Amino acid sequence: MTSPLISIILPCYNSATFLRETLDSLSAQTLGDFECIAIDDGSTDHTLAVLQAHAVRDPRFHLVSRENRGLIATLNEGIAMARAPWLARMDADDLAEPQRLQIQLDVLTQTGADVCGTWVQFFGERSGVWQTPLDDAAIKLQLLFNVAFAHPSVMARTEILRQVPYDATATHAEDYALWCALAARGARFVNVAQPLLLYRCHAGQITQTRREALRQTAQRIRADYAPSLLPEHLQTRAGLFAEYAEPGRTLTAAEFATYADMLLAIHTAHPGGVSVLGLAWLEGWQRTEASARTLSVAARLKAVLPVPEGYAALYRKQWFKHRLGRGLLGVLRRLTGRT
């Protein structure tokens, strides 16, 4: 039997509601030389019936159905089964643009990269485009702060995913752990500046309990990854950097100043990631308690790491927040009826 060019891994768990649309979007790909390994991970709804009906119409879909083992085990099982040199991820409630596979394969071939993601168009209960960093250097810098790929948009070499499988201890942050592990192994990354995946946003995707578990796991991954990019004099402060970079962490004015020094030092060591670091300090300023003492720090950062395109309004909002300070800001909010 001739091996396909691409293996699509499609984990499914109680996915019947949206699954038909997802399967149709894969069957409609302009690059048709693929297999789709769809694993029903112990669903209790009609997921298996939907998969079986589609497989009758499209024999490129190969089905596995067994007891529930969780997402990480399911992904690693699919990777082990893949027959193609390239492996593409897909979630059971998202949609792929018809040219997705072809464009990603072309980019991987042209750049020699090992992993390729795409920008993402949100739909459903959220709108907008998630614009991930594009080149290898910027993507690896982004990993200091958070994920740099939309997980279900990724295509990668099957071989490297077998060498570095998903980490069973990284529950709810398995993709973040994988990208950091691959970066440590020298993998080359790229993202396509085009939304080739439609990411469906709906209630119940991540519960509050899972969100806290994800936060804790991501913090551990961030602290482990940080030394790979921090300059030498910050190596002993990797844990502190990871703490300040955590998206849910509120910073004091003094902590923001320390964080700013760290970001400027990273820029000196890695000058190619201006846009990533520009957004990182602005996001950190947003998490900082209102204080006029931060204005001079922000001005120093802005001179070296300009505010990225599209974020001028957020910068102005933070400037007024910190210029007013906590007391006046509270009065203004009460007068305008805002919380």
N, C-alpha and C positions, 0 to 999 in steps of 0.2 A: 504494500500500500504506500503510495506517495505521501510524504509528509507535507503538511500545509506550511504556508509561509508564516502565519501568525496563529497563536493559540490565545483565545479570549477566555479568561477565567471569570466566571459569573457565579458568585455565592448567593444562595437564595434561602431566606428564612421568613416564612409567613409573608410572602411577597406578592400574593395573587392579585391584589388590588391594582397595581401598576405594571405588573410583569409583562403583559401582552404588548404594551407600547414599547417597552425596553427591547423585547425580542424582535419586534418588527423593525426597530431602528438598526439593529445589528444585521438582520437579513438584508436590509437595503443598502449596505455598504458598497461603495463603488469598487473597492478592492475585495474581491470575492474569495480569494484563496486563504481561507481561515477555517479553523475548527473552534467551536464554542463549547467549553467544558462547563456545564451548568450543574452545580452541586446543590441538591435540596438537603439542607442541613436540619433534618428532622422537623419540617414544617407541620403545623396542625391545621392549616387551612387548605385551599385548593391549589397551592403552588405546584405540586407535582403534576396534577392534571393539566395545568396550563403548559408546563414544560413538555409533557408528553404530546399534547396536541400540536405544539409548534414543531417538535422534532419530526413528526409525521410529514409535515409540509416542507421542512428544511433539514435534510440529513446531515448537514454540517454541525448540527447541535447534538452533543453527546451528553447523556444524563447519568447522574449518580444520585441515588437517594438512600439515606441511611439515618441513624439516630443523630441527635443533636450533639455536635462537638465544639461549636463556637467558631467565630470568624477566623481566628488565626490558624487553627487546625485545618479549616476548610481551604483557606488560601494556600497553605503549604501542600495540601493534598492535590489541589489543582495544578500547582507548579510541577509536582512530581509526575503527574499524568501527561503534561504538555508534550506534544510531538514536534512543535515548531521551534525555530531558532529565536523567534520573537514572541513575547508574551504581553498581552494587553489586559488591563483591568477594566472591569465594568461592574457597577452596582445595579441591583434589580429594580430600582425605581427611577433611574436616570435614563436619558436619551442621548444617543450618539448622532452627531451630524453625519450625513451620508459619506462625506469625504474624509472622516476622521482617520481611519486606519491608513489610507493612502498618504495623507499629508504627513502623519507622524513617521511612517516608514521612510518617506523621502527625506525628512529632516534628519533622522538617525543616520541614514546612509551618507548624506552630504556632510554632516558634522563629525561623524565617527563617535558620537556620544553613546553612552550605555543606557541612559534613562531619558525618556522624553515625556513631558506632560504638556498640557494645553491650558489656555485660559478657559474659564467656565462661565456660562450664562445661567444665573439663578432664575428659577420660575416657581410658581406655586405661591407660597406664603411670603416670598421674598423676591425682589427683583435686583437687577444690576449685574455687573460683570466682575468676577474675581480675576484680577490681573497679577499673576505670579511673576517673579523676576525671570529674566530670559536666559542669561548666559551662565556658564558654569561657576564663575567667581561670585556672581551676585546670588545665585541659588545657595551656594555653600555658606555665604555670609548670612543669608536669611535663616538658615537652620540654627544660627545662634539664638534666634528669637522664637521661631515657630516653624511650622511646616512650609515648604516651598513648592510643593506640588499638590494639586487636587488629586487625591488618591485614585478615584475611579477614572481619571483621565490618562493614566500613565501607561506607556509602552516601554518595555525594557528587554534586554537580552535575557533569554531564559537561563543561560548558563550562570550568570552572576546571581540570579535569584535562587538558584540551587546551591550556590556556594555560600550565600548569605541569606538564609530563609528568614521569615518573619519570626520575631522574638516572642516566645510564649509568655514571657513575663511582662510584656508591654501592652497589657489589655487596655483597649480604648485609645491607645496611641501607637498602635503597631506600625502605622505608616511612617510616623515621625522617627521611631526607632530604626526602621529600615533605611531611610534616607541617610541618617547620621552614620549608621554602620557602613553603608556603601561609600559614603564620602571618606570615611576613615580608611577604606580599602583602595581609594584612588579612583573610584568610578567618576565618569564624566557626565555632566547633567546638561539638559537644555529644556526650555519650554517654548511652545509655539504661541506667538502673539495673536492668537485667534481663538475665540470660544468654540471649540469643537465638541464640547460636552454640555448638555443641558442638565443642570443639577436641580432635582426636584426638592423643594423645601416644604416639609409638612410636619404637623404636630407629632410629637413622640419620637423624633429621631434620636435625641439624646436627653435622658431624664436628668434631673438635678443630681441624683446619686451618681450616675455615670459621669456627669460633668466634673464632679469633685475628684473622682478616681482618675479621670483623664488629666486633670490639672496636676495631681501628685505625680503621676507617671511621667508626664511631659517635663516636669521640673527635674526629675532624676535624669532623664535623657539629655536635657539641656546642659546640666552640670557636667555630665560625662563627656559631652561633645565640645564644650567651650574651650578646653585646653588646646585643641587642635588648631584653633585660629587666634587665640589670644596672644599678644606679644609677650616676650619673656618676662618682663617685669610684672605682668598681671597673672602669671601662671598660678601663683599661690592664692589668688583671689577669684579663682574660677567659680567657686561656690557662691561668693557674694555677687559676682556678675550675673550668674544664672538666676539668683533671687531677684535682683533688680529688673532683669529682663522679663520676668514672669508677667504675662498680660493682666493678671488679676491683682497684682501687688500694688498697693498705694504707697507712694514715695513721699517722704518729707522733702523740704527744700534742700536740706543738706545732703540727703541721699541722691536727689536729682543731680546735684553738682558733682558728686562722686561718679555717678553713672555717666554724666556728660564727659568727664575726663577719660573714662574707660572707652567710650565710643570714639572719641577723638584719637585715642591711642590705637584703636583697631583700624581706624581710617588710615593712619600713618603706615601701619603694617600692610593694609590691603586697600590701596587707593581706588580700586576698580568698582567698589560697591557704594558709591555716593548715594544713589537713590534709596537703597536698602537702609543705610544708616541714617539718612535724612528722615525717612519715615519712622525709624526706630526711636530717634530722640523726640520727635513730635508726639508719638504715641506715649512715650515715657512722661513727657510734660503733661499730657492729658491725664495721666494717672497721679500726678503730683498734687499735693494739697495746695490750695490757692495761697500764693505768697508773692509779693512784689520782689522779694529777694531772688526769684528765679528769672527775672527779666534779663538781667545781664548775662546769665548763663545761656539762656535761649538765644540771645543776640550773638554770642560767641559761637554757638553751634551753627546757627543759620548762616554765618559768614563762611563757614567751611563746608557745611553739609546743607545745601539749600533745601527749602521745603519742596517736596516733589510736586510735579504738575498735578493739578486737581485737588490739592490739599490746602490751598490758600485760605479758604473759608475756615477750616479747622484751626489753622494757625492764628487767624484773627480772633477766633472765639477764645482760644487759650490765652492770647495776649490780654484780652479784656478781663478774663477770669482772674489772672494773676495780677494784673494792674490794679484791679479793684480790691483784691485781697479777700480773705474769708468773711470779714465782718460786713463790708459794703456789698459783697456779692450776696450774702444772706438777706440783707435789707432789700436789694433789688429784686430778688426772687420772691420775697413776700409781697412786695408791691405789685409785681406783675402776675402773682398767683401761680408761679412756677415752682416745682419742687426742686 
